[in-house]
Amino acid sequence: MSDPVVVGVDGSVSGLNAVAVAAREAHLRDAPLRIVHACGPPPPYLPPGAAPWPPFDPLLEPTVQGVLTRAEERASEAAPDIDVFLSVVAAETLEVLEVESRSAALAVVGGRGRSAFAGLLLGSTAAQLAAHGRCPLMVVRGRPAPAGPVLLAVDGSPAGEAAVEFAFTEAALRDAPLVALHVWNTWSARTHESPGAPPIAVVSDVDHLREAEQRLLDETVAHRRENRPTIDVERRLVRSRIRPALIDASRGAQLMVVGARGRGGFTGLLLGSVGQALLHHAHCPVTVVRGKE
């Protein structure tokens, strides 16, 4: 059996929207869907031999069953032909989903959970799981354009290679075009000379830098396009501020794909600033893909 698509639910509207998206992703992959509901922290003491995640409090059963029933119904509406499995555990949501992500093809969560403060653009679970999860994480947010492309944020980093592969696979599954977007500016200069080095603001030869950025984009796309010749790929090079340009480009996309950390990120940083900005402000669902740890 294929690795499952895992979705976390908490009874919120955002969570139910995530279930529908996760069900469609499971259908595209011919994979089962695992719907997970965490009921808060476990008791402080467990007797010897007890399961690490004990059964939930029986008093919560009516509420939990309501959450799971609505989630299962939403999954069936979105993709009636997939296998659906339900899981309820007494543990913190982030801990549960992090463990689930170790054996999942994809994890899906809503952009805001039931406990999010009014006005908070991204729930804490989504932000933390993007940094600590072990599989690609799709955060369902915004208003995707159903006929739009899969939008790949190209950054040329080693960690970003996994994001490139995921974006091509997702475009093939959706039978959608792919836009490989690379945003650059003069602050990008030093990373060509020494990857990981701090960027610089003043560049003497902007044309030379533009050519280098174009080569980076072309090389990132080239060999994967050869392996998937049926995908309509557009290479788009834009000189601008990176985060605003990517956020603006997401308006016409059905999905955005980004690596967890770009070539300008600090060593040890689990989620780069560009990824964080997209999770908070993109106009379509965003998938954060981690490279090999």
One Martini backbone bead per residue (centre of mass of N, CA, C, O) as a GRO file, in nm:
protein
  293
    1MET     BB    1   0.098   0.034   0.019
    2SER     BB    2   0.074   0.349   0.020
    3ASP     BB    3   0.146   0.624   0.143
    4PRO     BB    4  -0.011   0.841   0.326
    5VAL     BB    5  -0.244   1.086   0.375
    6VAL     BB    6  -0.229   1.348   0.614
    7VAL     BB    7  -0.484   1.482   0.841
    8GLY     BB    8  -0.570   1.751   1.041
    9VAL     BB    9  -0.824   1.776   1.302
   10ASP     BB   10  -1.060   2.025   1.500
   11GLY     BB   11  -1.355   2.137   1.377
   12SER     BB   12  -1.283   2.331   1.171
   13VAL     BB   13  -1.314   2.480   0.872
   14SER     BB   14  -1.019   2.457   0.792
   15GLY     BB   15  -1.001   2.149   0.844
   16LEU     BB   16  -1.219   2.063   0.633
   17ASN     BB   17  -1.073   2.179   0.389
   18ALA     BB   18  -0.825   1.994   0.425
   19VAL     BB   19  -0.969   1.728   0.377
   20ALA     BB   20  -1.049   1.774   0.083
   21VAL     BB   21  -0.764   1.810  -0.023
   22ALA     BB   22  -0.647   1.541   0.084
   23ALA     BB   23  -0.837   1.356  -0.073
   24ARG     BB   24  -0.743   1.445  -0.355
   25GLU     BB   25  -0.446   1.366  -0.312
   26ALA     BB   26  -0.500   1.065  -0.265
   27HIS     BB   27  -0.628   1.014  -0.539
   28LEU     BB   28  -0.383   1.096  -0.716
   29ARG     BB   29  -0.195   0.865  -0.554
   30ASP     BB   30  -0.339   0.610  -0.464
   31ALA     BB   31  -0.413   0.674  -0.154
   32PRO     BB   32  -0.455   0.691   0.163
   33LEU     BB   33  -0.651   0.830   0.433
   34ARG     BB   34  -0.550   1.012   0.731
   35ILE     BB   35  -0.740   1.093   1.013
   36VAL     BB   36  -0.643   1.334   1.265
   37HIS     BB   37  -0.707   1.349   1.629
   38ALA     BB   38  -0.626   1.567   1.891
   39CYS     BB   39  -0.680   1.565   2.271
   40GLY     BB   40  -0.437   1.659   2.390
   41PRO     BB   41  -0.282   1.598   2.665
   42PRO     BB   42  -0.159   1.370   2.852
   43PRO     BB   43  -0.111   1.226   3.119
   44PRO     BB   44   0.147   1.260   3.353
   45TYR     BB   45   0.071   0.949   3.416
   46LEU     BB   46   0.191   0.618   3.335
   47PRO     BB   47   0.167   0.305   3.343
   48PRO     BB   48   0.315   0.027   3.310
   49GLY     BB   49   0.267  -0.058   2.964
   50ALA     BB   50   0.154   0.178   2.844
   51ALA     BB   51   0.055   0.366   2.614
   52PRO     BB   52   0.180   0.663   2.498
   53TRP     BB   53  -0.126   0.692   2.381
   54PRO     BB   54  -0.401   0.727   2.522
   55PRO     BB   55  -0.707   0.725   2.554
   56PHE     BB   56  -0.962   0.914   2.544
   57ASP     BB   57  -1.194   1.082   2.693
   58PRO     BB   58  -1.518   0.973   2.719
   59LEU     BB   59  -1.649   1.264   2.745
   60LEU     BB   60  -1.544   1.335   2.437
   61GLU     BB   61  -1.687   1.152   2.230
   62PRO     BB   62  -1.911   1.322   2.094
   63THR     BB   63  -1.718   1.536   1.980
   64VAL     BB   64  -1.525   1.352   1.826
   65GLN     BB   65  -1.734   1.213   1.646
   66GLY     BB   66  -1.821   1.473   1.506
   67VAL     BB   67  -1.553   1.543   1.378
   68LEU     BB   68  -1.512   1.272   1.220
   69THR     BB   69  -1.774   1.267   1.061
   70ARG     BB   70  -1.732   1.530   0.904
   71ALA     BB   71  -1.462   1.447   0.779
   72GLU     BB   72  -1.557   1.191   0.632
   73GLU     BB   73  -1.770   1.329   0.458
   74ARG     BB   74  -1.578   1.524   0.311
   75ALA     BB   75  -1.401   1.305   0.186
   76SER     BB   76  -1.629   1.160   0.026
   77GLU     BB   77  -1.704   1.404  -0.151
   78ALA     BB   78  -1.414   1.446  -0.282
   79ALA     BB   79  -1.330   1.107  -0.252
   80PRO     BB   80  -1.507   0.812  -0.275
   81ASP     BB   81  -1.251   0.593  -0.355
   82ILE     BB   82  -1.112   0.607  -0.084
   83ASP     BB   83  -0.923   0.527   0.186
   84VAL     BB   84  -1.030   0.557   0.533
   85PHE     BB   85  -0.866   0.670   0.833
   86LEU     BB   86  -0.896   0.676   1.189
   87SER     BB   87  -0.754   0.902   1.450
   88VAL     BB   88  -0.721   0.895   1.817
   89VAL     BB   89  -0.540   1.110   2.048
   90ALA     BB   90  -0.359   1.179   2.360
   91ALA     BB   91  -0.219   1.472   2.239
   92GLU     BB   92  -0.031   1.678   2.086
   93THR     BB   93  -0.064   1.785   1.774
   94LEU     BB   94   0.231   1.818   1.684
   95GLU     BB   95   0.334   1.546   1.780
   96VAL     BB   96   0.149   1.369   1.611
   97LEU     BB   97   0.216   1.485   1.323
   98GLU     BB   98   0.516   1.432   1.330
   99VAL     BB   99   0.492   1.125   1.346
  100GLU     BB  100   0.311   1.083   1.097
  101SER     BB  101   0.521   1.212   0.887
  102ARG     BB  102   0.727   0.965   0.876
  103SER     BB  103   0.488   0.784   0.694
  104ALA     BB  104   0.428   1.008   0.480
  105ALA     BB  105   0.364   1.170   0.176
  106LEU     BB  106   0.151   1.376   0.316
  107ALA     BB  107   0.070   1.680   0.478
  108VAL     BB  108  -0.240   1.830   0.611
  109VAL     BB  109  -0.344   2.171   0.677
  110GLY     BB  110  -0.471   2.434   0.814
  111GLY     BB  111  -0.417   2.773   0.856
  112ARG     BB  112  -0.654   2.757   1.079
  113GLY     BB  113  -0.756   2.699   1.389
  114ARG     BB  114  -0.976   2.689   1.651
  115SER     BB  115  -0.746   2.845   1.850
  116ALA     BB  116  -0.718   3.090   1.696
  117PHE     BB  117  -0.665   3.402   1.681
  118ALA     BB  118  -0.785   3.682   1.598
  119GLY     BB  119  -0.604   3.750   1.295
  120LEU     BB  120  -0.457   3.496   1.256
  121LEU     BB  121  -0.296   3.360   0.971
  122LEU     BB  122  -0.133   3.130   1.142
  123GLY     BB  123  -0.110   2.847   1.281
  124SER     BB  124   0.103   2.689   1.495
  125THR     BB  125   0.098   2.408   1.372
  126ALA     BB  126   0.180   2.481   1.083
  127ALA     BB  127   0.448   2.624   1.148
  128GLN     BB  128   0.586   2.389   1.306
  129LEU     BB  129   0.554   2.162   1.093
  130ALA     BB  130   0.721   2.299   0.870
  131ALA     BB  131   0.988   2.272   1.051
  132HIS     BB  132   0.945   1.944   1.173
  133GLY     BB  133   0.866   1.780   0.955
  134ARG     BB  134   0.913   1.473   0.731
  135CYS     BB  135   0.719   1.592   0.518
  136PRO     BB  136   0.529   1.727   0.316
  137LEU     BB  137   0.355   2.047   0.354
  138MET     BB  138   0.009   2.136   0.340
  139VAL     BB  139  -0.133   2.461   0.331
  140VAL     BB  140  -0.459   2.569   0.364
  141ARG     BB  141  -0.515   2.859   0.159
  142GLY     BB  142  -0.699   3.074   0.026
  143ARG     BB  143  -0.762   3.116  -0.345
  144PRO     BB  144  -0.757   2.902  -0.570
  145ALA     BB  145  -0.675   2.832  -0.908
  146PRO     BB  146  -0.794   2.569  -1.078
  147ALA     BB  147  -0.645   2.661  -1.371
  148GLY     BB  148  -0.383   2.691  -1.258
  149PRO     BB  149  -0.070   2.669  -1.163
  150VAL     BB  150   0.217   2.540  -1.061
  151LEU     BB  151   0.420   2.703  -0.815
  152LEU     BB  152   0.772   2.754  -0.827
  153ALA     BB  153   1.025   2.823  -0.595
  154VAL     BB  154   1.330   2.928  -0.703
  155ASP     BB  155   1.677   2.906  -0.537
  156GLY     BB  156   1.928   2.688  -0.579
  157SER     BB  157   1.921   2.495  -0.350
  158PRO     BB  158   1.972   2.193  -0.214
  159ALA     BB  159   1.697   2.191  -0.056
  160GLY     BB  160   1.523   2.265  -0.326
  161GLU     BB  161   1.520   1.996  -0.489
  162ALA     BB  162   1.269   1.865  -0.359
  163ALA     BB  163   1.070   2.083  -0.457
  164VAL     BB  164   1.103   2.038  -0.758
  165GLU     BB  165   1.009   1.745  -0.765
  166PHE     BB  166   0.730   1.794  -0.641
  167ALA     BB  167   0.619   1.993  -0.854
  168PHE     BB  168   0.631   1.802  -1.096
  169THR     BB  169   0.452   1.583  -0.975
  170GLU     BB  170   0.202   1.763  -0.924
  171ALA     BB  171   0.156   1.849  -1.217
  172ALA     BB  172   0.111   1.564  -1.324
  173LEU     BB  173  -0.130   1.485  -1.142
  174ARG     BB  174  -0.303   1.755  -1.237
  175ASP     BB  175  -0.257   1.846  -1.526
  176ALA     BB  176  -0.049   2.094  -1.501
  177PRO     BB  177   0.108   2.365  -1.512
  178LEU     BB  178   0.446   2.509  -1.483
  179VAL     BB  179   0.592   2.757  -1.267
  180ALA     BB  180   0.923   2.879  -1.272
  181LEU     BB  181   1.021   3.093  -1.009
  182HIS     BB  182   1.274   3.355  -1.015
  183VAL     BB  183   1.391   3.565  -0.765
  184TRP     BB  184   1.585   3.869  -0.794
  185ASN     BB  185   1.881   4.048  -0.674
  186THR     BB  186   2.161   4.209  -0.557
  187TRP     BB  187   2.157   4.027  -0.293
  188SER     BB  188   2.244   3.752  -0.458
  189ALA     BB  189   2.547   3.754  -0.541
  190ARG     BB  190   2.733   3.590  -0.330
  191THR     BB  191   2.598   3.301  -0.371
  192HIS     BB  192   2.764   3.234  -0.629
  193GLU     BB  193   3.052   3.232  -0.497
  194SER     BB  194   2.923   3.153  -0.188
  195PRO     BB  195   2.744   2.938  -0.052
  196GLY     BB  196   2.593   3.098   0.234
  197ALA     BB  197   2.664   3.371   0.198
  198PRO     BB  198   2.634   3.681   0.236
  199PRO     BB  199   2.485   3.928   0.099
  200ILE     BB  200   2.477   4.196  -0.143
  201ALA     BB  201   2.394   4.532  -0.260
  202VAL     BB  202   2.648   4.578  -0.450
  203VAL     BB  203   2.673   4.583  -0.814
  204SER     BB  204   2.868   4.615  -1.103
  205ASP     BB  205   2.723   4.356  -1.274
  206VAL     BB  206   2.407   4.301  -1.357
  207ASP     BB  207   2.411   4.130  -1.615
  208HIS     BB  208   2.577   3.899  -1.500
  209LEU     BB  209   2.374   3.827  -1.279
  210ARG     BB  210   2.135   3.766  -1.461
  211GLU     BB  211   2.270   3.530  -1.610
  212ALA     BB  212   2.312   3.356  -1.357
  213GLU     BB  213   2.010   3.333  -1.284
  214GLN     BB  214   1.921   3.200  -1.549
  215ARG     BB  215   2.096   2.947  -1.522
  216LEU     BB  216   1.975   2.847  -1.265
  217LEU     BB  217   1.691   2.806  -1.377
  218ASP     BB  218   1.756   2.623  -1.619
  219GLU     BB  219   1.902   2.394  -1.456
  220THR     BB  220   1.667   2.320  -1.268
  221VAL     BB  221   1.466   2.230  -1.511
  222ALA     BB  222   1.587   2.060  -1.742
  223HIS     BB  223   1.606   1.747  -1.647
  224ARG     BB  224   1.303   1.729  -1.561
  225ARG     BB  225   1.179   1.793  -1.837
  226GLU     BB  226   1.292   1.543  -1.980
  227ASN     BB  227   1.127   1.337  -1.789
  228ARG     BB  228   0.862   1.555  -1.844
  229PRO     BB  229   0.744   1.646  -2.148
  230THR     BB  230   0.422   1.701  -2.086
  231ILE     BB  231   0.499   1.947  -1.931
  232ASP     BB  232   0.412   2.275  -1.889
  233VAL     BB  233   0.688   2.505  -1.895
  234GLU     BB  234   0.762   2.803  -1.711
  235ARG     BB  235   1.014   3.047  -1.721
  236ARG     BB  236   1.060   3.288  -1.448
  237LEU     BB  237   1.222   3.605  -1.441
  238VAL     BB  238   1.262   3.818  -1.144
  239ARG     BB  239   1.311   4.153  -1.048
  240SER     BB  240   1.293   4.162  -0.691
  241ARG     BB  241   1.127   4.120  -0.421
  242ILE     BB  242   1.073   3.816  -0.307
  243ARG     BB  243   0.817   3.798  -0.130
  244PRO     BB  244   0.617   3.983  -0.289
  245ALA     BB  245   0.641   3.831  -0.561
  246LEU     BB  246   0.535   3.554  -0.466
  247ILE     BB  247   0.268   3.643  -0.351
  248ASP     BB  248   0.156   3.767  -0.613
  249ALA     BB  249   0.183   3.500  -0.790
  250SER     BB  250  -0.030   3.326  -0.618
  251ARG     BB  251  -0.306   3.433  -0.733
  252GLY     BB  252  -0.290   3.225  -1.008
  253ALA     BB  253  -0.271   2.968  -0.831
  254GLN     BB  254  -0.320   2.629  -0.705
  255LEU     BB  255  -0.004   2.604  -0.623
  256MET     BB  256   0.264   2.621  -0.387
  257VAL     BB  257   0.626   2.568  -0.400
  258VAL     BB  258   0.864   2.522  -0.125
  259GLY     BB  259   1.138   2.544   0.041
  260ALA     BB  260   1.249   2.552   0.365
  261ARG     BB  261   1.547   2.647   0.254
  262GLY     BB  262   1.756   2.867   0.133
  263ARG     BB  263   2.067   2.996   0.022
  264GLY     BB  264   2.041   3.236   0.259
  265GLY     BB  265   2.037   3.060   0.495
  266PHE     BB  266   2.084   2.959   0.803
  267THR     BB  267   2.234   2.745   0.981
  268GLY     BB  268   1.964   2.552   1.126
  269LEU     BB  269   1.731   2.658   0.975
  270LEU     BB  270   1.408   2.522   0.932
  271LEU     BB  271   1.268   2.805   0.836
  272GLY     BB  272   1.242   3.029   0.615
  273SER     BB  273   1.133   3.347   0.544
  274VAL     BB  274   0.984   3.279   0.284
  275GLY     BB  275   0.811   3.048   0.389
  276GLN     BB  276   0.672   3.210   0.611
  277ALA     BB  277   0.540   3.425   0.429
  278LEU     BB  278   0.367   3.226   0.259
  279LEU     BB  279   0.205   3.099   0.495
  280HIS     BB  280   0.073   3.387   0.565
  281HIS     BB  281   0.018   3.532   0.241
  282ALA     BB  282  -0.081   3.351   0.047
  283HIS     BB  283  -0.339   3.282  -0.220
  284CYS     BB  284  -0.256   2.978  -0.175
  285PRO     BB  285  -0.158   2.690  -0.142
  286VAL     BB  286   0.117   2.548   0.058
  287THR     BB  287   0.428   2.375  -0.002
  288VAL     BB  288   0.659   2.231   0.218
  289VAL     BB  289   0.995   2.124   0.140
  290ARG     BB  290   1.219   1.899   0.248
  291GLY     BB  291   1.517   1.805   0.273
  292LYS     BB  292   1.772   1.630   0.357
  293GLU     BB  293   1.883   1.575   0.690
   0.00000   0.00000   0.00000
